[in-house]
Amino acid sequence: MKPGLAHHCRRHRCLEQLRALDVRFCRQLNDTTVIKVAMHCRKLEAFRAGGCSQLTKRSLAALAEHCPNLAALDVSGAADIVDAG
């Protein structure tokens, strides 16, 4: 089995400089991975995960807590996340 994105975030310091991540329609993406990405890629300014239906509010909470520079966010299509207006 190939190592996943979270594995690379832990192992490669260069990912600490990551500013944008586009994983739209990655159907295997889940909260566990997004939480690890948020914890290790704190300079994220854009995170696009539209069509990733497994994401929940836990992913949003981790991004909000760990990524203070986040200005662009797309989690459209996530089953547990609803735009409150």
Secondary structure as UniProt FT lines:
FT   HELIX           5..11
FT   HELIX           13..17
FT   STRAND          20..22
FT   TURN            24..25
FT   TURN            27..28
FT   HELIX           31..40
FT   TURN            42..43
FT   STRAND          46..48
FT   TURN            50..51
FT   TURN            53..54
FT   HELIX           57..66
FT   TURN            68..69
FT   STRAND          72..74
FT   TURN            76..77
FT   TURN            79..80
//
